[in-house]
Amino acid sequence: MNMKKLAAEAAVELVQDGMVVGLGTGSTAYWAIQKLGHRVKAGLRINAIATSSSSEELARQLEIPIVSFADIDHIDLTIDGADEADSKLTLVKGGGGALLREKIVAAASRIFYVVADESKLVSQLGAFPLPVEVIPFGADMTKRQIEKLGCGATIRMQAGKCYITDNGNYILDCEFGAIHDPERLHVQLNAIPGVVENGLFINMAHSVFVGYQDGSVRRMEL
Ligand SMILES: O=C(CO)[C@H](O)[C@H](O)COP(=O)(O)O
């Protein structure tokens, strides 16, 4: 059972003609973009804005019209994945390294739908290391400052080199353990010079569509 595909397709059913749609990043958002591609081929008229170069490339292959922020003043609906979601719909995101663009796009969206398989639902955030995007200059110092907040941080690597985001930055994966006060941590992290953004998405998601092993999809709302 492809739980990610089920959840993604349920959310894409709600996309309407004429919308500006935010395209997420990752293996669940992949299925949403595929489904949107099918719907566009069948006549759905939308414009889309992508949260990563990889999602933009996929959308272009599927002939989904792509716009930029210069062309629009808001996004109607964004569909994106998550690494963790709790019962308040607070999220940890950034496992795919796209958290900054994902947060910019989500913040510009009237509706933000999260799509996930059931493994992403948690009673307590923090088992997944929190991704934090940092400027390369002084990254080792920024890392030490972040660690003073009570975590071990690791610079994300890819093929033996520092992973570079679409924005030319590094990702620090920060192991805080249980995150009891996400609002406070969010403020503390973003106050550190060198931190661009962190992967906590608080009061942003309107619904989380969860795909289950038995083939059902449940929509979580507050
Ligand atoms: O935040 C993200 C990318 O930066 C993804 O949404 C998150 O990592 C979930 O990915 P997947 O759907 O592959 O499990």
The ligand as an SDF file (V2000), in Angstrom:
LIG
                    3D

 14 13  0  0  0  0  0  0  0  0999 V2000
   10.3350   18.9010    4.4370 O   0  0  0  0  0  0  0  0  0  0  0  0
   10.5310   18.2340    3.4620 C   0  0  0  0  0  0  0  0  0  0  0  0
   11.5920   18.5100    2.4820 C   0  0  0  0  0  0  0  0  0  0  0  0
   12.4040   19.5550    2.8950 O   0  0  0  0  0  0  0  0  0  0  0  0
    9.6700   17.0450    3.2070 C   0  0  0  0  0  0  0  0  0  0  0  0
    8.3480   17.4710    3.1230 O   0  0  0  0  0  0  0  0  0  0  0  0
    9.8280   16.0750    4.3240 C   0  0  0  0  0  0  0  0  0  0  0  0
   11.2020   15.7500    4.4430 O   0  0  0  0  0  0  0  0  0  0  0  0
    9.0210   14.8060    4.0990 C   0  0  0  0  0  0  0  0  0  0  0  0
    9.5580   14.1030    3.0360 O   0  0  0  0  0  0  0  0  0  0  0  0
    8.9330   12.7680    2.5070 P   0  0  0  0  0  0  0  0  0  0  0  0
    7.5910   13.0950    1.9540 O   0  0  0  0  0  0  0  0  0  0  0  0
    9.9080   12.3000    1.4610 O   0  0  0  0  0  0  0  0  0  0  0  0
    8.8390   11.7850    3.6400 O   0  0  0  0  0  0  0  0  0  0  0  0
  1  2  2  0
  2  3  1  0
  2  5  1  0
  3  4  1  0
  5  6  1  0
  5  7  1  0
  7  8  1  0
  7  9  1  0
  9 10  1  0
 10 11  1  0
 11 12  2  0
 11 13  1  0
 11 14  1  0
M  END
$$$$
